[in-house]
Every structure is written in C-alpha cells, then in structure tokens.
C-alpha cells in the first residue's frame, strides 16, 4: 500500500492481467449494456464476443485500484478523456498501465490531495484498447503533510 506522499509525477504502476471471460461479458451486458454484440457470439463480425466498453472501463478501474492501493480513502473522482480505441473480445486478457500526471494539495479543501492519473488499458498483444484520465480527491494523512 502507498501513502499519497510516496507518489510522484511520472511514476508508473502496472496491474496484473484480467481475462475477459464470455460468461462475464454476457452477464455484464445483460445487466448494464444489453446490445446484441455483447450478448451473442453470432451477432458480431469481429469473431469472439465483444465486451461492452463500460465493462472495459469498470475492469480498468478494478485493475488500477489493485495496482496502486492507497493507505487513505479516495473521496471523489471525475473521469475525462474516456476513449475506446479497439474492441475488447471475450478472449482478451487486459492489463492497465497507470501513470501519475499530477499530484498536489487541494487549495480549497484542506486535507485533500488531487491526484490525476492516465490509465491505459492494453490487451495481451500490447494493443491499446482504452484510455481515460481520472482525477481523484484523496484524503491526505499526517504522513502525507510532512
């Protein structure tokens, strides 16, 4: 686990891999994005089942949080620049690269740090499939303010 004070601009974190299994792709799509290309292999010209972009985004966040665990709470976030660059297939294995773009104390909210991170999601062949930039409000700790 990392203290916010241990993070630096330009620092990079890599997640482990996550396999996008057909049953998970269909289950997520049935609940949140019930389009034919996410529900049936037969509905796509791409080959295997295509995962919902929202499923890819949710998987990216999970991989990111696992790759860069913090000792303090995240209390809010916004996401900008969400880009789906290639279809994610039910046969893909995803990995996230997280690069800290900026980190600074909030000037308007005492005890909070603003952390901006570029998240790039790659498949097993190294193709960039998604990118997004969350800006998070993170509680600072006594150690972080030293």
N, CA, C and O of each residue as an XYZ file, in Angstrom:
584
protein
N       0.844     -1.179      0.000
C       0.000      0.000      0.000
C       0.891      1.245      0.000
O       1.984      1.251      0.568
N       0.397      2.282     -0.647
C       1.158      3.510     -0.806
C       0.512      4.651     -0.035
O      -0.711      4.790     -0.024
N       1.342      5.469      0.611
C       0.889      6.742      1.147
C       0.911      7.723     -0.008
O       1.759      7.614     -0.894
N       0.007      8.666     -0.014
C      -0.027      9.673     -1.072
C       1.318     10.388     -1.159
O       1.760     10.747     -2.251
N       1.969     10.596     -0.020
C       3.250     11.310     -0.005
C       4.361     10.532     -0.713
O       5.401     11.105     -1.038
N       4.154      9.241     -0.956
C       5.159      8.425     -1.640
C       5.027      8.474     -3.156
O       5.881      7.956     -3.876
N       3.956      9.099     -3.639
C       3.706      9.151     -5.078
C       4.378     10.365     -5.698
O       4.516     11.414     -5.068
N       4.797     10.197     -6.960
C       5.458     11.280     -7.677
C       4.911     11.381     -9.097
O       4.489     10.387     -9.687
N       4.926     12.586     -9.627
C       4.541     12.772    -11.030
C       5.462     11.933    -11.911
O       6.672     11.881    -11.689
N       4.880     11.281    -12.906
C       5.642     10.442    -13.819
C       5.780      8.999    -13.360
O       6.191      8.139    -14.138
N       5.443      8.725    -12.110
C       5.538      7.361    -11.588
C       4.545      6.465    -12.317
O       3.426      6.878    -12.618
N       4.969      5.232    -12.597
C       4.155      4.283    -13.374
C       3.890      3.032    -12.546
O       4.775      2.528    -11.854
N       2.668      2.545    -12.629
C       2.256      1.309    -11.990
C       1.636      0.404    -13.048
O       0.944      0.883    -13.947
N       1.878     -0.895    -12.947
C       1.261     -1.871    -13.850
C       0.411     -2.840    -13.046
O       0.790     -3.267    -11.956
N      -0.725     -3.174    -13.593
C      -1.586     -4.163    -12.955
C      -1.206     -5.561    -13.423
O      -0.380     -5.739    -14.318
N      -1.825     -6.533    -12.799
C      -1.771     -7.883    -13.322
C      -2.741     -7.984    -14.486
O      -3.325     -6.981    -14.897
N      -2.918     -9.172    -15.013
C      -3.835     -9.392    -16.131
C      -5.204     -9.838    -15.636
O      -5.330    -10.478    -14.592
N      -6.223     -9.486    -16.407
C      -7.590     -9.946    -16.160
C      -8.134    -10.550    -17.446
O      -8.100     -9.915    -18.500
N      -8.635    -11.775    -17.357
C      -9.217    -12.436    -18.518
C     -10.682    -12.051    -18.668
O     -11.459    -12.142    -17.718
N     -11.045    -11.626    -19.852
C     -12.428    -11.252    -20.142
C     -13.181    -12.499    -20.604
O     -13.223    -12.786    -21.800
N     -13.761    -13.226    -19.690
C     -14.460    -14.475    -19.991
C     -15.845    -14.201    -20.580
O     -16.502    -13.226    -20.217
N     -16.277    -15.068    -21.487
C     -17.575    -14.915    -22.165
C     -18.735    -14.770    -21.192
O     -19.612    -13.928    -21.388
N     -18.743    -15.585    -20.145
C     -19.869    -15.523    -19.206
C     -19.916    -14.179    -18.483
O     -21.004    -13.665    -18.221
N     -18.761    -13.601    -18.156
C     -18.726    -12.280    -17.524
C     -19.164    -11.188    -18.497
O     -19.890    -10.266    -18.125
N     -18.716    -11.304    -19.741
C     -19.091    -10.321    -20.766
C     -20.607    -10.317    -20.950
O     -21.228     -9.255    -20.991
N     -21.195    -11.498    -21.060
C     -22.654    -11.606    -21.246
C     -23.418    -11.136    -20.016
O     -24.436    -10.454    -20.138
N     -22.933    -11.494    -18.839
C     -23.600    -11.109    -17.594
C     -23.596     -9.591    -17.412
O     -24.625     -9.000    -17.086
N     -22.434     -8.961    -17.624
C     -22.344     -7.504    -17.512
C     -23.279     -6.849    -18.531
O     -24.031     -5.931    -18.200
N     -23.222     -7.327    -19.755
C     -24.049     -6.735    -20.819
C     -25.540     -6.899    -20.525
O     -26.316     -5.967    -20.735
N     -25.942     -8.058    -20.049
C     -27.353     -8.290    -19.746
C     -27.853     -7.301    -18.692
O     -28.999     -6.854    -18.739
N     -26.985     -6.971    -17.751
C     -27.357     -6.062    -16.666
C     -27.264     -4.591    -17.063
O     -28.140     -3.803    -16.709
N     -26.206     -4.208    -17.800
C     -25.923     -2.788    -17.988
C     -25.862     -2.281    -19.427
O     -26.003     -1.078    -19.647
N     -25.661     -3.143    -20.400
C     -25.484     -2.703    -21.789
C     -25.993     -3.793    -22.735
O     -25.215     -4.382    -23.485
N     -27.308     -4.059    -22.696
C     -27.863     -5.208    -23.412
C     -27.989     -5.027    -24.929
O     -29.086     -5.033    -25.487
N     -26.842     -4.867    -25.568
C     -26.812     -4.803    -27.021
C     -26.398     -6.176    -27.549
O     -25.643     -6.902    -26.903
N     -26.902     -6.515    -28.725
C     -26.691     -7.849    -29.291
C     -25.217     -8.229    -29.389
O     -24.862     -9.375    -29.112
N     -24.342     -7.283    -29.781
C     -22.929     -7.636    -29.962
C     -22.234     -8.008    -28.662
O     -21.159     -8.606    -28.685
N     -22.845     -7.657    -27.510
C     -22.286     -8.015    -26.213
C     -22.928     -9.274    -25.625
O     -22.444     -9.822    -24.635
N     -24.013     -9.722    -26.237
C     -24.781    -10.827    -25.670
C     -24.657    -12.138    -26.431
O     -24.936    -13.203    -25.879
N     -24.238    -12.073    -27.699
C     -24.218    -13.280    -28.517
C     -23.026    -13.281    -29.468
O     -22.769    -12.291    -30.153
N     -22.308    -14.385    -29.506
C     -21.170    -14.540    -30.425
C     -21.610    -14.404    -31.882
O     -20.844    -13.938    -32.725
N     -22.826    -14.807    -32.169
C     -23.311    -14.832    -33.547
C     -23.620    -13.439    -34.093
O     -23.813    -13.279    -35.298
N     -23.669    -12.425    -33.217
C     -24.099    -11.097    -33.652
C     -22.959    -10.199    -34.125
O     -23.196     -9.041    -34.467
N     -21.738    -10.706    -34.150
C     -20.614     -9.843    -34.486
C     -19.777    -10.395    -35.632
O     -19.658    -11.608    -35.807
N     -19.206     -9.492    -36.402
C     -18.281     -9.875    -37.464
C     -16.843     -9.903    -36.957
O     -15.925    -10.278    -37.687
N     -16.653     -9.500    -35.691
C     -15.310     -9.421    -35.113
C     -14.760    -10.782    -34.691
O     -13.566    -10.894    -34.412
N     -15.590    -11.809    -34.638
C     -15.143    -13.114    -34.154
C     -15.755    -13.385    -32.802
O     -16.974    -13.526    -32.703
N     -14.940    -13.464    -31.740
C     -15.486    -13.735    -30.405
C     -16.406    -12.604    -29.935
O     -16.501    -11.550    -30.565
N     -17.056    -12.849    -28.846
C     -17.961    -11.889    -28.227
C     -17.229    -10.575    -27.936
O     -16.082    -10.590    -27.489
N     -17.884     -9.449    -28.185
C     -17.308     -8.131    -27.929
C     -17.802     -7.635    -26.571
O     -19.007     -7.598    -26.320
N     -16.878     -7.260    -25.704
C     -17.230     -6.728    -24.384
C     -17.752     -5.304    -24.507
O     -17.329     -4.552    -25.385
N     -18.659     -4.945    -23.636
C     -19.132     -3.574    -23.549
C     -17.971     -2.663    -23.158
O     -17.122     -3.044    -22.352
N     -17.938     -1.471    -23.722
C     -16.927     -0.500    -23.321
C     -17.026     -0.165    -21.837
O     -16.018      0.094    -21.180
N     -18.254     -0.171    -21.315
C     -18.459      0.110    -19.890
C     -17.872     -1.015    -19.034
O     -17.366     -0.766    -17.939
N     -17.939     -2.238    -19.528
C     -17.319     -3.373    -18.840
C     -15.799     -3.185    -18.832
O     -15.143     -3.423    -17.817
N     -15.252     -2.759    -19.960
C     -13.816     -2.490    -20.049
C     -13.421     -1.381    -19.072
O     -12.399     -1.486    -18.394
N     -14.223     -0.329    -19.000
C     -13.931      0.781    -18.085
C     -13.982      0.320    -16.629
O     -13.120      0.693    -15.832
N     -14.972     -0.480    -16.279
C     -15.086     -0.986    -14.906
C     -13.918     -1.912    -14.574
O     -13.373     -1.855    -13.472
N     -13.536     -2.757    -15.519
C     -12.393     -3.647    -15.323
C     -11.111     -2.844    -15.157
O     -10.265     -3.177    -14.328
N     -10.972     -1.788    -15.946
C      -9.809     -0.911    -15.846
C      -9.704     -0.315    -14.448
O      -8.623     -0.302    -13.859
N     -10.807      0.175    -13.920
C     -10.774      0.764    -12.579
C     -10.366     -0.265    -11.542
O      -9.581      0.037    -10.642
N     -10.890     -1.480    -11.657
C     -10.522     -2.522    -10.692
C      -9.025     -2.837    -10.766
O      -8.350     -2.932     -9.741
N      -8.525     -2.995    -11.976
C      -7.103     -3.290    -12.149
C      -6.237     -2.149    -11.617
O      -5.204     -2.390    -10.993
N      -6.652     -0.920    -11.861
C      -5.928      0.250    -11.365
C      -5.895      0.272     -9.838
O      -4.836      0.476     -9.243
N      -7.034      0.066     -9.211
C      -7.090      0.104     -7.747
C      -6.252     -1.004     -7.129
O      -5.667     -0.820     -6.062
N      -6.189     -2.150     -7.792
C      -5.339     -3.243     -7.316
C      -3.854     -2.925     -7.515
O      -3.024     -3.304     -6.689
N      -3.519     -2.237     -8.597
C      -2.120     -1.938     -8.924
C      -1.550     -0.814     -8.068
O      -0.349     -0.784     -7.800
N      -2.403      0.106     -7.639
C      -1.935      1.268     -6.887
C      -2.798      1.467     -5.640
O      -3.514      2.462     -5.533
N      -2.731      0.520     -4.697
C      -3.554      0.665     -3.485
C      -3.011      1.787     -2.601
O      -1.803      1.915     -2.406
N      -3.914      2.582     -2.082
C      -3.537      3.694     -1.213
C      -3.938      3.400      0.228
O      -4.903      2.681      0.485
N      -3.182      3.968      1.159
C      -3.482      3.780      2.576
C      -4.628      4.676      3.031
O      -5.157      4.496      4.127
N      -5.013      5.635      2.200
C      -6.068      6.575      2.557
C      -7.250      6.430      1.601
O      -7.151      5.790      0.554
N      -8.352      7.030      1.983
C      -9.581      6.929      1.196
C      -9.563      7.836     -0.015
O      -9.061      8.959      0.030
N     -10.122      7.324     -1.094
C     -10.470      8.168     -2.233
C     -11.868      8.675     -1.925
O     -12.759      7.884     -1.614
N     -12.070      9.983     -2.007
C     -13.364     10.532     -1.596
C     -14.160     11.116     -2.753
O     -15.275     11.598     -2.557
N     -13.607     11.077     -3.939
C     -14.326     11.582     -5.092
C     -13.452     11.490     -6.323
O     -12.228     11.388     -6.231
N     -14.096     11.527     -7.472
C     -13.335     11.447     -8.718
C     -14.176     11.962     -9.871
O     -15.406     11.984     -9.824
N     -13.471     12.371    -10.894
C     -14.087     12.641    -12.189
C     -13.206     11.957    -13.223
O     -12.013     11.754    -12.998
N     -13.790     11.608    -14.338
C     -13.026     10.955    -15.397
C     -13.157     11.798    -16.656
O     -14.255     12.199    -17.040
N     -12.025     12.057    -17.289
C     -12.041     12.762    -18.570
C     -11.334     11.901    -19.609
O     -10.589     10.979    -19.278
N     -11.581     12.218    -20.842
C     -10.872     11.563    -21.938
C     -11.059     10.069    -22.008
O     -10.104      9.348    -22.297
N     -12.266      9.576    -21.751
C     -12.522      8.144    -21.884
C     -12.599      7.802    -23.368
O     -13.492      8.268    -24.076
N     -11.654      6.984    -23.832
C     -11.578      6.621    -25.247
C     -11.522      5.112    -25.401
O     -10.651      4.454    -24.832
N     -12.449      4.569    -26.168
C     -12.425      3.157    -26.521
C     -11.781      3.072    -27.900
O     -12.367      3.513    -28.888
N     -10.589      2.511    -27.969
C      -9.780      2.578    -29.182
C      -9.850      1.318    -30.036
O      -9.653      1.389    -31.249
N     -10.124      0.183    -29.438
C     -10.255     -1.095    -30.141
C     -11.283     -1.926    -29.399
O     -11.444     -1.771    -28.189
N     -11.982     -2.805    -30.101
C     -12.923     -3.682    -29.392
C     -12.167     -4.636    -28.467
O     -11.090     -5.128    -28.801
N     -12.754     -4.883    -27.307
C     -12.231     -5.877    -26.371
C     -13.064     -7.133    -26.553
O     -14.293     -7.098    -26.499
N     -12.370     -8.244    -26.769
C     -13.038     -9.509    -27.048
C     -13.082    -10.386    -25.794
O     -12.304    -10.201    -24.858
N     -13.997    -11.328    -25.801
C     -14.133    -12.239    -24.667
C     -12.913    -13.138    -24.510
O     -12.787    -13.833    -23.501
N     -12.027    -13.137    -25.473
C     -10.790    -13.934    -25.404
C      -9.588    -13.102    -24.965
O      -8.480    -13.626    -24.851
N      -9.800    -11.806    -24.717
C      -8.688    -10.915    -24.368
C      -8.311    -11.006    -22.896
O      -9.123    -11.336    -22.032
N      -7.037    -10.695    -22.654
C      -6.507    -10.521    -21.306
C      -6.055     -9.071    -21.209
O      -5.219     -8.617    -21.990
N      -6.611     -8.354    -20.247
C      -6.343     -6.924    -20.121
C      -5.354     -6.630    -19.002
O      -5.299     -7.329    -17.989
N      -4.575     -5.574    -19.216
C      -3.608     -5.092    -18.237
C      -3.631     -3.571    -18.284
O      -3.811     -2.980    -19.350
N      -3.449     -2.938    -17.130
C      -3.505     -1.480    -17.044
C      -2.142     -0.909    -16.679
O      -1.433     -1.426    -15.816
N      -1.800      0.178    -17.370
C      -0.629      0.994    -17.038
C      -1.173      2.306    -16.484
O      -1.934      3.004    -17.155
N      -0.782      2.636    -15.264
C      -1.226      3.867    -14.614
C      -0.035      4.799    -14.461
O       0.961      4.445    -13.829
N      -0.138      5.997    -15.042
C       0.936      6.980    -14.963
C       0.421      8.213    -14.234
O      -0.561      8.822    -14.656
N       1.082      8.581    -13.142
C       0.663      9.759    -12.390
C       1.038     11.002    -13.186
O       2.210     11.240    -13.479
N       0.024     11.788    -13.531
C       0.255     13.009    -14.296
C       0.473     14.224    -13.404
O       1.311     15.077    -13.695
N      -0.283     14.295    -12.321
C      -0.085     15.403    -11.382
C      -0.583     15.000    -10.003
O      -1.467     14.156     -9.856
N       0.011     15.628     -9.006
C      -0.376     15.385     -7.620
C      -0.082     16.650     -6.831
O       1.041     17.154     -6.842
N      -1.113     17.166     -6.138
C      -0.907     18.362     -5.327
C      -2.001     18.487     -4.267
O      -3.086     17.920     -4.394
N      -1.686     19.237     -3.232
C      -2.656     19.507     -2.178
C      -3.770     20.385     -2.745
O      -3.516     21.307     -3.520
N      -4.995     20.089     -2.352
C      -6.116     20.928     -2.751
C      -5.995     22.284     -2.070
O      -5.724     22.358     -0.871
N      -6.197     23.356     -2.832
C      -6.124     24.700     -2.238
C      -7.449     25.090     -1.587
O      -7.485     25.997     -0.756
N      -8.533     24.416     -1.955
C      -9.842     24.790     -1.424
C     -10.393     23.797     -0.400
O     -11.321     24.118      0.343
N      -9.824     22.599     -0.362
C     -10.332     21.589      0.570
C      -9.174     21.022      1.382
O      -8.430     20.153      0.926
N      -9.048     21.532      2.580
C      -7.951     21.138      3.470
C      -7.992     19.621      3.729
O      -9.052     19.033      3.941
N      -6.801     19.018      3.704
C      -6.705     17.599      3.999
C      -6.939     16.701      2.802
O      -6.990     15.478      2.941
N      -7.082     17.302      1.614
C      -7.287     16.502      0.410
C      -6.165     16.746     -0.597
O      -5.645     17.853     -0.730
N      -5.817     15.683     -1.290
C      -4.823     15.735     -2.352
C      -5.547     15.473     -3.669
O      -6.430     14.617     -3.732
N      -5.182     16.199     -4.713
C      -5.746     15.983     -6.046
C      -4.743     15.168     -6.838
O      -3.602     15.585     -7.038
N      -5.176     14.011     -7.282
C      -4.319     13.052     -7.970
C      -4.903     12.777     -9.351
O      -6.016     12.265     -9.471
N      -4.149     13.119    -10.391
C      -4.583     12.906    -11.775
C      -3.716     11.798    -12.372
O      -2.487     11.863    -12.332
N      -4.383     10.771    -12.931
C      -3.674      9.582    -13.411
C      -4.158      9.214    -14.818
O      -5.361      9.152    -15.074
N      -3.217      8.975    -15.712
C      -3.547      8.453    -17.036
C      -3.615      6.931    -16.925
O      -2.644      6.291    -16.523
N      -4.762      6.355    -17.282
C      -4.923      4.904    -17.281
C      -5.006      4.420    -18.723
O      -5.885      4.830    -19.481
N      -4.088      3.555    -19.083
C      -4.077      2.959    -20.411
C      -4.284      1.461    -20.252
O      -3.587      0.799    -19.483
N      -5.253      0.942    -20.991
C      -5.587     -0.479    -20.905
C      -5.131     -1.166    -22.181
O      -5.469     -0.743    -23.286
N      -4.367     -2.223    -22.012
C      -3.791     -2.970    -23.128
C      -4.311     -4.394    -23.123
O      -4.615     -4.949    -22.067
N      -4.414     -4.989    -24.314
C      -4.752     -6.408    -24.385
C      -3.463     -7.236    -24.354
O      -2.367     -6.692    -24.219
N      -3.610     -8.535    -24.477
C      -2.472     -9.461    -24.337
C      -1.410     -9.288    -25.422
O      -0.275     -9.730    -25.237
N      -1.744     -8.667    -26.531
C      -0.754     -8.455    -27.593
C      -0.137     -7.054    -27.532
O       0.650     -6.677    -28.401
N      -0.501     -6.289    -26.499
C       0.063     -4.955    -26.326
C      -0.684     -3.850    -27.042
O      -0.223     -2.709    -27.072
N      -1.848     -4.178    -27.628
C      -2.657     -3.147    -28.291
C      -3.364     -2.292    -27.243
O      -3.955     -2.822    -26.302
N      -3.303     -0.978    -27.405
C      -4.035     -0.063    -26.532
C      -5.515     -0.145    -26.887
O      -5.897      0.159    -28.017
N      -6.352     -0.554    -25.933
C      -7.774     -0.726    -26.213
C      -8.624      0.379    -25.594
O      -9.735      0.641    -26.053
N      -8.102      1.028    -24.551
C      -8.863      2.086    -23.886
C      -7.899      3.009    -23.149
O      -6.842      2.582    -22.685
N      -8.279      4.271    -23.051
C      -7.550      5.197    -22.188
C      -8.560      6.094    -21.496
O      -9.639      6.368    -22.022
N      -8.190      6.545    -20.309
C      -9.015      7.502    -19.574
C      -8.153      8.159    -18.510
O      -7.109      7.633    -18.125
N      -8.601      9.308    -18.043
C      -7.843     10.054    -17.053
C      -8.735     10.419    -15.876
O      -9.462     11.411    -15.930
N      -8.684      9.615    -14.805
C      -9.406     10.014    -13.601
C      -8.616     11.060    -12.811
O      -7.391     10.991    -12.710
N      -9.336     12.014    -12.263
C      -8.781     12.972    -11.312
C      -9.490     12.701    -10.005
O     -10.706     12.861     -9.901
N      -8.720     12.286     -8.998
C      -9.307     11.834     -7.739
C      -8.977     12.781     -6.601
O      -7.898     13.373     -6.551
N      -9.923     12.909     -5.696
C      -9.673     13.555     -4.416
C      -9.342     12.444     -3.438
O     -10.111     11.498     -3.269
N      -8.185     12.569     -2.795
C      -7.704     11.543     -1.880
C      -7.419     12.197     -0.546
O      -6.811     13.266     -0.487
N      -7.862     11.552      0.531
C      -7.547     12.089      1.854
C      -6.060     12.017      2.084
O      -5.421     11.000      1.813
N      -5.512     13.113      2.591
C      -4.097     13.074      2.966
C      -4.033     12.640      4.432
O      -4.977     12.845      5.196
N      -2.919     12.045      4.805
C      -2.725     11.595      6.183
C      -1.679     12.491      6.821
O      -1.085     13.341      6.158
N      -1.461     12.297      8.098
C      -0.430     13.071      8.785
C       0.919     12.893      8.092
O       1.683     13.849      7.951
N       1.207     11.667      7.662
C       2.467     11.389      6.980
C       2.550     12.168      5.666
O       3.627     12.618      5.275
N       1.396     12.326      4.977
C       1.390     12.994      3.676
C       1.684     14.488      3.781
O       2.190     15.081      2.828
N       1.379     15.100      4.911
C       1.562     16.536      5.013
C       2.958     16.920      5.506
O       3.256     18.107      5.637
N       3.801     15.953      5.778
C       5.170     16.232      6.245
C       6.091     16.535      5.097
O       7.276     16.792      5.308
